[in-house]
């Protein structure tokens, strides 16, 4: 019976589950960035240009 109890404890243990989930989320995020790299670069460039234009207007 001792072996069966140890097996049940092993099955119910969830300590390492959080680490695996975090690694999977990071992999998915990196994959999305790589897939949409050009679109993200264009978006960021456009946002920074708009910020620069607006800050120049405020400073003038």
C-alpha positions in Angstrom: 0.0 0.0 0.0 2.9 2.4 0.6 3.8 2.3 -3.1 0.3 3.2 -4.1 0.2 6.1 -1.7 3.4 7.5 -3.0 2.1 7.2 -6.6 -1.0 9.1 -5.7 1.0 11.9 -4.1 3.2 12.1 -7.2 0.1 12.3 -9.5 -1.5 15.0 -7.3 1.7 17.1 -7.0 1.6 20.3 -9.1 4.8 22.2 -8.2 6.4 22.0 -11.6 3.2 22.9 -13.5 3.6 26.6 -13.1 7.1 26.6 -14.6 6.0 24.6 -17.7 3.0 27.0 -18.2 5.2 30.1 -18.0 7.7 28.6 -20.5 4.9 27.7 -22.9 3.5 31.2 -22.7 6.9 32.7 -23.4 7.4 30.4 -26.4 4.0 31.4 -27.8 4.7 35.2 -27.3 8.1 34.9 -29.0 6.5 33.0 -31.9 3.9 35.7 -32.4 6.5 38.4 -32.3 8.5 36.6 -35.0 5.5 35.9 -37.1 4.2 39.6 -37.0 7.7 41.2 -36.8 7.2 43.5 -39.9 3.7 44.6 -38.8 4.9 45.3 -35.3 7.9 47.3 -36.5 5.6 49.4 -38.8 3.2 50.0 -35.9 5.9 51.1 -33.4 7.6 53.3 -36.0 4.2 55.0 -36.7 3.5 55.5 -33.0 6.9 57.1 -32.3 6.6 59.4 -35.3 3.2 60.5 -34.1 4.7 61.1 -30.6 7.6 63.1 -32.0 5.3 65.2 -34.2 2.9 65.9 -31.3 5.8 66.8 -28.9 7.3 69.1 -31.5 3.9 70.9 -31.8 3.7 71.3 -28.0 7.2 72.6 -27.7 6.7 75.2 -30.5 
